[in-house]
């Protein structure tokens, strides 16, 4: 996906010329009047970790094309914000690679596919905004996962869960505890889950090797690229693991 698209003119039309499809999302104003700080304020309701460097990286990838003023400042339209929201949601919810997201947007732009514009929503189901620095105590982790605190302690003792130096846990720990609880109902206890931790660590080492060249660079764009690449490769590792487990147990199912 090329990042060398021509920049849009500073004044945007509200509709496409006759015979051409209006770029997706349709029916939303394309008049660019918002600064990058305004875009961050709008998106951080749902994506608390989004940064200026992330937005610039997505621009480099051709996924959004903000207007440049005569002074060189970026200005975004409401349609640009919805387009960014779509990209970020596909990455977060489906771990979709940027190339695939770009192809999907191209199909939407051409009218080959259609989808309502993704409206903003809060980051959690209960309406509480989660930030990148949110941590869970052992007690709150157990409560939100529907298990006893002793069960979480057992997972920690077995090395399946790892607490931060403060004794708190990140948000991913909830999924681990919920899955471990379901497996426990089948007689698979914390001791058996150590192999999952070992496998995950090895896969993380592979991902780290892939992103190391980007993480070693100082530019904000390179760091954003490293984060995106880590998410994509990590999801591919997850898909590989899932496929191998399914293939291994296929003979056990009728």
NORNORTA-V160019 format. One record per residue. N is the residue number from 1. RES is the residue in one small letter. PSI is psi in whole degrees, 0 to 359 (none if undefined). Layout:
n | res | psi
N | RES | PSI
N | RES | PSI
This chain:
n | res | psi
1 | x | 120
2 | x | 145
3 | x | 10
4 | x | 31
5 | x | 150
6 | x | 143
7 | x | 147
8 | x | 155
9 | x | 161
10 | x | 332
11 | x | 123
12 | x | 139
13 | x | 154
14 | x | 339
15 | x | 158
16 | x | 155
17 | x | 159
18 | x | 138
19 | x | 356
20 | x | 149
21 | x | 136
22 | x | 134
23 | x | 149
24 | x | 144
25 | x | 143
26 | x | 153
27 | x | 10
28 | x | 140
29 | x | 137
30 | x | 15
31 | x | 119
32 | x | 116
33 | x | 1
34 | x | 138
35 | x | 169
36 | x | 330
37 | x | 326
38 | x | 321
39 | x | 315
40 | x | 317
41 | x | 323
42 | x | 321
43 | x | 331
44 | x | 351
45 | x | 317
46 | x | 333
47 | x | 78
48 | x | 335
49 | x | 358
50 | x | 142
51 | x | 170
52 | x | 318
53 | x | 325
54 | x | 316
55 | x | 320
56 | x | 324
57 | x | 317
58 | x | 327
59 | x | 317
60 | x | 328
61 | x | 0
62 | x | 15
63 | x | 342
64 | x | 147
65 | x | 82
66 | x | 155
67 | x | 145
68 | x | 128
69 | x | 174
70 | x | 332
71 | x | 359
72 | x | 6
73 | x | 146
74 | x | 140
75 | x | 137
76 | x | 155
77 | x | 166
78 | x | 325
79 | x | 322
80 | x | 318
81 | x | 318
82 | x | 327
83 | x | 317
84 | x | 320
85 | x | 319
86 | x | 313
87 | x | 311
88 | x | 324
89 | x | 322
90 | x | 322
91 | x | 314
92 | x | 315
93 | x | 331
94 | x | 359
95 | x | 39
96 | x | 131
97 | x | 151
98 | x | 326
99 | x | 319
100 | x | 319
101 | x | 319
102 | x | 319
103 | x | 321
104 | x | 317
105 | x | 322
106 | x | 320
107 | x | 321
108 | x | 319
109 | x | 321
110 | x | 351
111 | x | 4
112 | x | 334
113 | x | 164
114 | x | 147
115 | x | 137
116 | x | 147
117 | x | 137
118 | x | 111
119 | x | 156
120 | x | 145
121 | x | 157
122 | x | 161
123 | x | 346
124 | x | 158
125 | x | 332
126 | x | 8
127 | x | 3
128 | x | 128
129 | x | 126
130 | x | 140
131 | x | 166
132 | x | 336
133 | x | 7
134 | x | 136
135 | x | 155
136 | x | 137
137 | x | 167
138 | x | 319
139 | x | 315
140 | x | 326
141 | x | 315
142 | x | 317
143 | x | 314
144 | x | 337
145 | x | 352
146 | x | 32
147 | x | 168
148 | x | 152
149 | x | 328
150 | x | 327
151 | x | 317
152 | x | 318
153 | x | 323
154 | x | 320
155 | x | 322
156 | x | 315
157 | x | 328
158 | x | 352
159 | x | 7
160 | x | 317
161 | x | 146
162 | x | 123
163 | x | 155
164 | x | 171
165 | x | 335
166 | x | 354
167 | x | 2
168 | x | 173
169 | x | 152
170 | x | 175
171 | x | 333
172 | x | 337
173 | x | 331
174 | x | 316
175 | x | 323
176 | x | 314
177 | x | 317
178 | x | 316
179 | x | 318
180 | x | 322
181 | x | 319
182 | x | 321
183 | x | 326
184 | x | 330
185 | x | 342
186 | x | 14
187 | x | 12
188 | x | 106
189 | x | 184
190 | x | 325
191 | x | 322
192 | x | 340
193 | x | 354
194 | x | 324
195 | x | 331
196 | x | 319
197 | x | 316
198 | x | 316
199 | x | 318
200 | x | 320
201 | x | 319
202 | x | 320
203 | x | 323
204 | x | 325
205 | x | 320
206 | x | 316
207 | x | 319
208 | x | 322
209 | x | 322
210 | x | 318
211 | x | 353
212 | x | 316
213 | x | 326
214 | x | 322
215 | x | 334
216 | x | 349
217 | x | 153
218 | x | 341
219 | x | 148
220 | x | 325
221 | x | 320
222 | x | 321
223 | x | 321
224 | x | 320
225 | x | 320
226 | x | 317
227 | x | 317
228 | x | 316
229 | x | 321
230 | x | 318
231 | x | 318
232 | x | 311
233 | x | 323
234 | x | 319
235 | x | 323
236 | x | 322
237 | x | 320
238 | x | 317
239 | x | 320
240 | x | 313
241 | x | 315
242 | x | 316
243 | x | 320
244 | x | 319
245 | x | 316
246 | x | 318
247 | x | 323
248 | x | 328
249 | x | 3
250 | x | 322
251 | x | 347
252 | x | 350
253 | x | 146
254 | x | none
